Structure formats: C-alpha cells, structure tokens
C-alpha cells in the first residue's frame, strides 16, 4: 500500500464519522460497521506484511 492508499482510508474513516454523527444520509451507507472493520483489517494486514518484510527480507 502507498501513502495515497492510507490517505484514502483516512478519508473513508472521516466519512464514516460524519455518518455516525448523522451529518450524512445513513440509509445510503447501510454497512458502516462492516466497512470500518474491513478498513481496519486491511490496515492490520498491511502492518503485519510490512513487519514481516522488515524481519525476513
């Protein structure tokens, strides 16, 4: 993942916060928790991969 990918993820998280606060139409984003969990899992997997690469390559 690149810095741009991380920036995009941060933007998506910011959108999710607006949704949670009722500032955006929740009906159009019905899977907020699922999307957030997917993003967090993606970040964790990337961190694990980067740590693996540092240790073994």
GIHULIN-V625105 format. One line per field, one symbol per residue. phi: phi as a letter, one per 20 degrees, with the letter a starting at -180 (. if undefined). Layout:
BEGIN
phi = ???
END
This chain:
BEGIN
phi = .dgfffffffffffffffffemecfffecfdgffffffffffffffffffffffedc
END
